[in-house]
Amino acid sequence: MNKSRRLMQPGLRLLTLSALLFSAGCSWFSWLPWVGDDEDKDPLEPAELVKFKEEVEIDTEWKRGIGDGLGRKYLRLRPLVLADRVYAADGYGYVAAFDRYSGKKVWDKRVDTVQRGVLSSLNFFDRRDRSFVGGLGTGAGMVFVGTTTGLVVALSAADGEERWRTNVQGEVLAASTAEEGLVFTQTIDGRLIALKEDSGEQVWSFRNPVPVLTLRGTSSPVYSAGAVITGFASGKVSAIRASNGEPVWEQRVMLPEGRSELERIVDVDGMPLISTGNVYVASFQGRVKALRQRDGSQIWEREISSFLDLTEGYSQVYVVAEDDVITAFDRDTGEIAWTQEGLKHRKLTPPLAFSNYLLVGDDDGYLHILAQSDGRFIGRRKLDGKGLRSGMTVADSTVYVLGNSGKLSAITIEEG
């Protein structure tokens, strides 16, 4: 069984709870998309792909390899675009920059190495699967690499030269961002940390309590109007003053319910979506909410369970639920515009909306294109034999997709 959740407190409690969960068997976790060995048959069968009339053509402009891929850990390393370059990383410390038009490599850098086991050549008990890179972010002319060993490494976006590295004493699985001369990083143990942009020195830290049992993931902080907005494993979303770390407002997305720790997981792992003065967030085993950015007051809420980033377009907010049903909510009222169940249990990526399209990838490596207007399928293409897990990035109508094998693809969509 793959590690799908993280027990956050050490000692006897961790050992006791671990034993309890393992004695219950992997079936407890089978409904989560990253649980279960490849050889095991998922009790919740993925929806079969049905034929449809394709209305668009998906063209690959270029494709390049990124290191050793994402490994078997549940990593989501979205490629990032800054100016005329696209940046991507594998799970083992390798980062590269490419010209986003031609795919020509501009620079690459290995920020560290992961210990290789004596049997790694046989891919048997391979210690390299202690994945190293957890999050990739950009800002202030730099690329920020967060690691599962607690490092934040700042590289020059121009040439990959290392500017600084700081140990924040906690796994960094989320993308960092920079504004106001500070770099904002969130760790898996519930801390939002501000580092000096020029040196990596810590300026302030804000902590939110972490439950005993959480999903293995972290919300990426978003800067807007002098505040950093992010979600936490407690089921809360907070706006923190960027300059000094003081809380501006806090809103609970979902209150933990149930008798077991498993039932009480309510992580807000998706990156908050900020649009038209509102903040949109979703929690696992909980709700999606629309909040006013100025004070966190609620506009609307709907029952849905999600741990992925949200996206918006056509005055709609798109949510991929934990069972991979896609729902379009009216941005202002929360009314459901449409739902698409054709990709149920296919372990989807976070959605990407641009132009008239809504894009998602799946665990079999297919890229699916839906119409934002009504959710119908209009295009499909297989991009990576090892699957798609990471979010996508778009710039000037070119979409950059990183597959689990480490293939970075630049694709365009043409009307058929």
RODO-2510 file (C-alpha; in nm, 4 decimals, decimal comma):
residues 416
     n   res          X          Y          Z
     1     m     0,0000     0,0000     0,0000
     2     n     0,1410     0,3395    -0,0936
     3     k     0,1743     0,6030     0,1767
     4     s    -0,1335     0,8199     0,1239
     5     r    -0,1627     0,9931     0,4575
     6     r     0,0858     1,1295     0,7044
     7     l     0,0677     1,0849     1,0823
     8     m     0,1946     1,4150     1,2102
     9     q     0,2770     1,3403     1,5753
    10     p     0,5709     1,1146     1,6717
    11     g     0,6014     0,8545     1,9429
    12     l     0,3526     0,6079     2,0842
    13     r     0,0467     0,7752     1,9299
    14     l     0,1984     0,7353     1,5840
    15     l     0,2844     0,3703     1,6413
    16     t    -0,0564     0,2899     1,7838
    17     l    -0,2489     0,4639     1,5084
    18     s    -0,0246     0,3129     1,2404
    19     a    -0,0892    -0,0348     1,3742
    20     l    -0,4616     0,0307     1,3844
    21     l    -0,4735     0,1502     1,0256
    22     f    -0,2651    -0,1335     0,8915
    23     s    -0,4707    -0,3896     1,0800
    24     a    -0,7789    -0,2487     0,9132
    25     g    -0,6228    -0,3090     0,5758
    26     c    -0,5793    -0,0984     0,2659
    27     s    -0,9502    -0,1127     0,1912
    28     w    -1,0048     0,1779     0,4293
    29     f    -0,8094     0,4002     0,1930
    30     s    -0,9110     0,2519    -0,1412
    31     w    -1,1316     0,5425    -0,2397
    32     l    -0,8377     0,7844    -0,2405
    33     p    -0,6772     0,8177    -0,5870
    34     w    -0,3198     0,7487    -0,4843
    35     v    -0,3864     0,4356    -0,2751
    36     g    -0,3260     0,0786    -0,3879
    37     d    -0,0438    -0,0984    -0,5643
    38     d    -0,0498    -0,1000    -0,9392
    39     e    -0,0976    -0,4766    -0,9323
    40     d    -0,4101    -0,4603    -0,7162
    41     k    -0,7496    -0,4216    -0,8741
    42     d    -0,9195    -0,1042    -0,7548
    43     p    -1,2601    -0,1926    -0,6029
    44     l    -1,3903     0,1338    -0,7518
    45     e    -1,3397     0,0754    -1,1213
    46     p    -1,2286     0,3760    -1,3271
    47     a    -1,4875     0,4874    -1,5782
    48     e    -1,4302     0,3455    -1,9235
    49     l    -1,3481     0,6047    -2,1850
    50     v    -1,6255     0,6365    -2,4398
    51     k    -1,5960     0,7612    -2,7936
    52     f    -1,7203     1,1051    -2,8853
    53     k    -1,7038     1,3431    -3,1770
    54     e    -1,3726     1,5248    -3,1432
    55     e    -1,4069     1,8962    -3,2038
    56     v    -1,0439     1,9967    -3,1491
    57     e    -0,6989     1,8678    -3,2401
    58     i    -0,4223     1,8401    -2,9801
    59     d    -0,0780     1,9078    -3,1283
    60     t     0,2532     1,8508    -2,9501
    61     e     0,4916     2,1380    -3,0247
    62     w     0,7816     1,9776    -2,8417
    63     k     0,8591     1,7234    -2,5705
    64     r     1,1584     1,6981    -2,3368
    65     g     1,2659     1,4640    -2,0565
    66     i     1,3013     1,5903    -1,6973
    67     g     1,5378     1,3795    -1,4888
    68     d     1,3977     1,0572    -1,3446
    69     g     1,0311     1,1559    -1,3278
    70     l     0,8103     1,1852    -1,0205
    71     g     0,8617     0,8394    -0,8739
    72     r     0,5945     0,6491    -0,6863
    73     k     0,5317     0,9087    -0,4170
    74     y     0,2246     1,1249    -0,4553
    75     l     0,4031     1,4324    -0,5916
    76     r     0,2432     1,7077    -0,7996
    77     l     0,5141     1,9249    -0,9563
    78     r     0,3381     2,1709    -1,1841
    79     p     0,5659     2,3249    -1,4512
    80     l     0,5958     2,7027    -1,4220
    81     v     0,6332     2,9788    -1,6790
    82     l     0,8323     3,2971    -1,6230
    83     a     0,8843     3,5313    -1,9197
    84     d     1,0033     3,3214    -2,2158
    85     r     1,1003     3,0130    -2,0161
    86     v     0,9277     2,7149    -1,8624
    87     y     1,0686     2,5486    -1,5508
    88     a     1,0159     2,1913    -1,4338
    89     a     1,1609     1,9479    -1,1805
    90     d     1,1690     1,5757    -1,1159
    91     g     1,1230     1,4171    -0,7741
    92     y     1,4944     1,3691    -0,7051
    93     g     1,6556     1,7121    -0,7020
    94     y     1,6817     1,7911    -1,0730
    95     v     1,5518     2,1269    -1,2030
    96     a     1,5656     2,2525    -1,5620
    97     a     1,4704     2,5604    -1,7628
    98     f     1,3635     2,5473    -2,1272
    99     d     1,2877     2,8034    -2,3921
   100     r     0,9105     2,7782    -2,3904
   101     y     0,8780     2,8302    -2,7660
   102     s     1,1403     2,5862    -2,8953
   103     g     1,1919     2,3496    -2,6017
   104     k     1,5680     2,4114    -2,6068
   105     k     1,7260     2,3546    -2,2682
   106     v     1,8638     2,6786    -2,1210
   107     w     2,0077     2,5403    -1,7991
   108     d     1,9726     2,2542    -1,5546
   109     k     2,0694     2,2140    -1,1924
   110     r     2,0777     1,9370    -0,9368
   111     v     1,9993     2,0970    -0,6025
   112     d     2,0910     1,7804    -0,4126
   113     t     2,1029     1,4064    -0,4510
   114     v     1,8946     1,1299    -0,3014
   115     q     2,0744     0,8328    -0,1540
   116     r     2,0763     0,5333    -0,3873
   117     g     2,0237     0,1899    -0,2405
   118     v     2,2458    -0,1058    -0,3116
   119     l     1,9667    -0,2707    -0,5143
   120     s     1,8545     0,0419    -0,6994
   121     s     1,9788    -0,0945    -1,0296
   122     l     1,7281    -0,3778    -0,9918
   123     n     1,4504    -0,1360    -0,8890
   124     f     1,3974    -0,3505    -0,5803
   125     f     1,3597    -0,1715    -0,2456
   126     d     1,4993     0,1321    -0,4267
   127     r     1,5839     0,3961    -0,1657
   128     r     1,5716     0,6647    -0,4343
   129     d     1,1959     0,6631    -0,3943
   130     r     1,2424     0,8882    -0,0929
   131     s     1,1489     1,1701    -0,3255
   132     f     1,3428     1,4893    -0,2718
   133     v     1,1692     1,7746    -0,4525
   134     g     0,8262     1,8520    -0,3082
   135     g     0,7284     2,1918    -0,4483
   136     l     0,8366     2,4290    -0,7247
   137     g     0,7584     2,8028    -0,7240
   138     t     0,8733     3,1240    -0,8899
   139     g     0,8912     3,4943    -0,8153
   140     a     1,1298     3,7894    -0,7989
   141     g     1,3421     3,6478    -1,0826
   142     m     1,4033     3,3212    -0,8970
   143     v     1,2874     2,9603    -0,8925
   144     f     1,2170     2,8193    -0,5456
   145     v     1,2644     2,4480    -0,4864
   146     g     1,0995     2,3035    -0,1758
   147     t     1,2159     1,9623    -0,0598
   148     t     1,0907     1,6746     0,1508
   149     t     1,4030     1,7181     0,3658
   150     g     1,2941     2,0665     0,4796
   151     l     1,4954     2,2860     0,2443
   152     v     1,3916     2,5865     0,0405
   153     v     1,6495     2,6512    -0,2326
   154     a     1,6449     2,9730    -0,4379
   155     l     1,7880     2,9517    -0,7903
   156     s     1,8371     3,2325    -1,0388
   157     a     1,5686     3,2029    -1,3052
   158     a     1,8208     3,3337    -1,5599
   159     d     2,1003     3,0798    -1,5221
   160     g     2,0146     2,8410    -1,2369
   161     e     2,2823     2,9748    -1,0040
   162     e     2,2015     2,9054    -0,6403
   163     r     2,1275     3,2230    -0,4435
   164     w     2,0596     3,0713    -0,1029
   165     r     1,9177     2,7709     0,0779
   166     t     1,7331     2,7635     0,4100
   167     n     1,6253     2,4739     0,6287
   168     v     1,2682     2,5407     0,7448
   169     q     1,2556     2,2231     0,9553
   170     g     0,9559     2,0714     0,7817
   171     e     0,8660     1,9031     0,4521
   172     v     0,7828     2,1491     0,1755
   173     l     0,5303     1,9958    -0,0655
   174     a     0,3744     2,3245    -0,1783
   175     a     0,4943     2,5866    -0,4255
   176     s     0,6525     2,8964    -0,2711
   177     t     0,5820     3,2474    -0,3945
   178     a     0,7557     3,5850    -0,3577
   179     e     0,6147     3,9356    -0,3038
   180     e     0,7071     4,2458    -0,0999
   181     g     1,0693     4,1302    -0,0761
   182     l     0,9635     3,8078     0,0977
   183     v     0,9294     3,4424    -0,0015
   184     f     0,6262     3,2628     0,1449
   185     t     0,6570     2,8905     0,2071
   186     q     0,4220     2,6435     0,3744
   187     t     0,5385     2,3264     0,5464
   188     i     0,3481     2,0033     0,5986
   189     d     0,3413     2,0585     0,9761
   190     g     0,1108     2,3599     0,9460
   191     r     0,3547     2,6521     0,9342
   192     l     0,3459     2,9433     0,6920
   193     i     0,6932     3,0985     0,6846
   194     a     0,8191     3,4259     0,5391
   195     l     1,1849     3,4353     0,4283
   196     k     1,3884     3,7316     0,3103
   197     e     1,3992     3,7316    -0,0678
   198     d     1,7700     3,8204    -0,0841
   199     s     1,9075     3,5900     0,1848
   200     g     1,6526     3,3257     0,2895
   201     e     1,6592     3,4497     0,6483
   202     q     1,3337     3,3857     0,8332
   203     v     1,1254     3,6955     0,9086
   204     w     0,8118     3,5472     1,0643
   205     s     0,6217     3,2224     1,1052
   206     f     0,2503     3,1570     1,1447
   207     r     0,1362     2,8198     1,2776
   208     n    -0,1968     2,6434     1,2476
   209     p    -0,2536     2,3268     1,4549
   210     v    -0,2257     2,0027     1,2610
   211     p    -0,4619     1,7081     1,3306
   212     v    -0,3306     1,3637     1,4171
   213     l    -0,4122     1,2286     1,0717
   214     t    -0,3997     1,4304     0,7474
   215     l    -0,3679     1,3870     0,3745
   216     r    -0,0145     1,4015     0,2397
   217     g    -0,0335     1,7402     0,0758
   218     t    -0,0249     2,1106     0,1480
   219     s    -0,2052     2,4151     0,0150
   220     s     0,0163     2,6577    -0,1781
   221     p     0,0064     3,0136    -0,0394
   222     v    -0,1291     3,2891    -0,2649
   223     y    -0,0369     3,6573    -0,2285
   224     s    -0,3003     3,9226    -0,2958
   225     a    -0,3528     4,2832    -0,1782
   226     g    -0,0965     4,2729     0,1014
   227     a    -0,2030     3,9367     0,2432
   228     v    -0,1017     3,5735     0,2018
   229     i    -0,4000     3,3403     0,1783
   230     t    -0,3645     2,9673     0,2326
   231     g    -0,5474     2,6567     0,3555
   232     f    -0,4548     2,4216     0,6383
   233     a    -0,5074     2,0576     0,7376
   234     s    -0,7371     2,1753     1,0184
   235     g    -1,0031     2,2604     0,7608
   236     k    -0,9406     2,6335     0,7884
   237     v    -0,8311     2,9009     0,5420
   238     s    -0,6488     3,2094     0,6687
   239     a    -0,5397     3,5458     0,5368
   240     i    -0,2080     3,6535     0,6914
   241     r    -0,0624     4,0030     0,6672
   242     a     0,2406     3,9648     0,4401
   243     s     0,4576     4,2251     0,6121
   244     n     0,4496     4,0879     0,9672
   245     g     0,2627     3,7553     0,9828
   246     e    -0,0399     3,8868     1,1732
   247     p    -0,3719     3,7118     1,1012
   248     v    -0,6212     3,9264     0,9079
   249     w    -0,9084     3,6767     0,9089
   250     e    -0,9756     3,3070     0,9416
   251     q    -1,2642     3,0989     0,8103
   252     r    -1,3437     2,7346     0,8733
   253     v    -1,4244     2,5527     0,5500
   254     m    -1,5254     2,2320     0,7255
   255     l    -1,5571     2,1250     1,0882
   256     p    -1,4108     1,7801     1,1558
   257     e    -1,6902     1,5287     1,2086
   258     g    -1,7028     1,1581     1,2851
   259     r    -1,5818     0,9241     1,5545
   260     s    -1,2534     0,8154     1,3956
   261     e    -0,9520     1,0232     1,2956
   262     l    -1,0025     0,8958     0,9419
   263     e    -1,3542     1,0375     0,9265
   264     r    -1,2324     1,3696     1,0696
   265     i    -0,9846     1,4495     0,7906
   266     v    -1,0857     1,7871     0,6438
   267     d    -0,7655     1,9146     0,4829
   268     v    -0,7730     2,2238     0,2636
   269     d    -0,4956     2,1097     0,0292
   270     g    -0,5892     2,2914    -0,2907
   271     m    -0,4435     2,6341    -0,3630
   272     p    -0,6997     2,9086    -0,2890
   273     l    -0,8521     3,0578    -0,6031
   274     i    -0,8780     3,4384    -0,5962
   275     s    -1,1086     3,6038    -0,8474
   276     t    -1,3184     3,9232    -0,8619
   277     g    -1,2476     4,0080    -0,4991
   278     n    -1,3497     3,6643    -0,3727
   279     v    -1,1622     3,3603    -0,2426
   280     y    -1,2753     3,0099    -0,3411
   281     v    -1,1582     2,7098    -0,1392
   282     a    -1,2520     2,3435    -0,0988
   283     s    -1,1871     2,0865     0,1726
   284     f    -1,1587     1,7109     0,1749
   285     q    -1,4741     1,5400     0,3085
   286     g    -1,6264     1,8841     0,3292
   287     r    -1,7399     2,1774     0,1203
   288     v    -1,6451     2,4319    -0,1409
   289     k    -1,6902     2,7890    -0,0215
   290     a    -1,6849     3,1361    -0,1709
   291     l    -1,5545     3,4021     0,0705
   292     r    -1,5101     3,7776     0,0504
   293     q    -1,1412     3,8506     0,0253
   294     r    -1,1531     4,1615     0,2434
   295     d    -1,2878     3,9936     0,5573
   296     g    -1,3385     3,6214     0,4906
   297     s    -1,7169     3,6384     0,5236
   298     q    -1,9071     3,3638     0,3463
   299     i    -2,0919     3,4234     0,0187
   300     w    -2,2005     3,0661    -0,0533
   301     e    -2,1100     2,7061     0,0196
   302     r    -2,1854     2,3678    -0,1355
   303     e    -2,1282     2,0101    -0,0204
   304     i    -1,8387     1,8490    -0,2093
   305     s    -1,5134     1,6738    -0,1171
   306     s    -1,1968     1,7824    -0,2963
   307     f    -0,8235     1,8064    -0,2306
   308     l    -0,7207     1,9578    -0,5668
   309     d    -0,6673     2,3147    -0,6872
   310     l    -0,9710     2,4926    -0,8279
   311     t    -0,9875     2,6904    -1,1508
   312     e    -1,2365     2,9355    -1,3029
   313     g    -1,3654     3,0569    -1,6377
   314     y    -1,6959     3,1446    -1,8040
   315     s    -1,7977     3,2955    -1,4654
   316     q    -1,7817     2,9429    -1,3231
   317     v    -1,5628     2,7702    -1,0646
   318     y    -1,4559     2,4161    -1,1570
   319     v    -1,4061     2,1538    -0,8867
   320     v    -1,2715     1,7990    -0,9286
   321     a    -1,4206     1,5949    -0,6447
   322     e    -1,2359     1,3148    -0,4690
   323     d    -1,4302     1,0634    -0,6813
   324     d    -1,3183     1,2551    -0,9948
   325     v    -1,6602     1,3905    -1,0841
   326     i    -1,6135     1,7399    -1,2293
   327     t    -1,8627     2,0095    -1,1269
   328     a    -1,9037     2,3638    -1,2579
   329     f    -2,0443     2,6071    -0,9996
   330     d    -2,1726     2,9539    -1,0806
   331     r    -1,9046     3,1851    -0,9444
   332     d    -2,1516     3,4302    -0,7873
   333     t    -2,4302     3,2059    -0,6599
   334     g    -2,2828     2,8586    -0,6210
   335     e    -2,5556     2,7044    -0,8347
   336     i    -2,4469     2,3964    -1,0315
   337     a    -2,4096     2,4700    -1,4037
   338     w    -2,3148     2,1154    -1,5049
   339     t    -2,1461     1,7951    -1,3894
   340     q    -1,9330     1,5473    -1,5827
   341     e    -1,9101     1,1894    -1,4498
   342     g    -1,7367     1,0398    -1,7522
   343     l    -1,3960     1,0383    -1,5794
   344     k    -1,5088     0,9010    -1,2446
   345     h    -1,2355     0,7252    -1,0439
   346     r    -0,9724     0,7946    -1,3116
   347     k    -0,7470     0,9839    -1,0628
   348     l    -0,7531     1,3245    -1,2256
   349     t    -0,5082     1,6133    -1,2163
   350     p    -0,6107     1,9593    -1,0987
   351     p    -0,8179     2,1245    -1,3738
   352     l    -0,6964     2,4038    -1,6011
   353     a    -0,9362     2,6486    -1,7685
   354     f    -0,8459     2,8768    -2,0562
   355     s    -1,0172     3,0038    -2,3698
   356     n    -1,3253     2,7815    -2,4158
   357     y    -1,1573     2,4744    -2,2712
   358     l    -1,1293     2,2854    -1,9451
   359     l    -0,8337     2,0450    -1,9290
   360     v    -0,7688     1,7528    -1,6954
   361     g    -0,5254     1,4628    -1,7104
   362     d    -0,5704     1,1118    -1,5703
   363     d    -0,3719     0,8267    -1,4213
   364     d    -0,3508     0,6471    -1,7564
   365     g    -0,1755     0,9459    -1,9118
   366     y    -0,4677     1,0844    -2,1113
   367     l    -0,5280     1,4555    -2,1488
   368     h    -0,9003     1,5301    -2,1696
   369     i    -1,0488     1,8518    -2,3058
   370     l    -1,4000     1,9547    -2,2061
   371     a    -1,6095     2,2493    -2,3162
   372     q    -1,6479     2,5039    -2,0367
   373     s    -2,0001     2,5820    -2,1555
   374     d    -2,1564     2,2436    -2,0797
   375     g    -1,8805     1,9965    -1,9813
   376     r    -1,9009     1,7802    -2,2950
   377     f    -1,5866     1,6062    -2,4196
   378     i    -1,4312     1,7716    -2,7225
   379     g    -1,0758     1,6306    -2,7328
   380     r    -0,8479     1,3609    -2,5931
   381     r    -0,4885     1,2456    -2,6361
   382     k    -0,2508     1,0183    -2,4462
   383     l     0,0638     1,2033    -2,3395
   384     d     0,2471     0,9817    -2,0892
   385     g     0,2432     0,6045    -2,0415
   386     k     0,3061     0,6406    -1,6673
   387     g     0,0156     0,8761    -1,6131
   388     l    -0,0520     1,2417    -1,5417
   389     r    -0,0760     1,3745    -1,1873
   390     s     0,0577     1,7299    -1,1807
   391     g    -0,1322     2,0455    -1,2610
   392     m    -0,0775     2,2148    -1,5965
   393     t     0,0317     2,5664    -1,6904
   394     v    -0,0792     2,7767    -1,9887
   395     a     0,0956     3,0735    -2,1518
   396     d    -0,0063     3,2330    -2,4818
   397     s    -0,2389     2,9386    -2,5595
   398     t     0,0396     2,6819    -2,5165
   399     v    -0,0175     2,4307    -2,2377
   400     y     0,2771     2,2744    -2,0536
   401     v     0,2141     1,9270    -1,9118
   402     l     0,4539     1,7241    -1,6953
   403     g     0,3923     1,3487    -1,6983
   404     n     0,4832     1,1103    -1,4189
   405     s     0,7673     0,9672    -1,6284
   406     g     0,9292     1,3107    -1,6480
   407     k     0,8133     1,4005    -1,9988
   408     l     0,7447     1,7722    -2,0311
   409     s     0,5129     1,8403    -2,3260
   410     a     0,4188     2,1715    -2,4872
   411     i     0,0819     2,1321    -2,6566
   412     t    -0,1554     2,3528    -2,8522
   413     i    -0,5244     2,3071    -2,9257
   414     e    -0,6719     2,3769    -3,2659
   415     e    -1,0376     2,3805    -3,3624
   416     g    -1,1196     2,0778    -3,5751
***
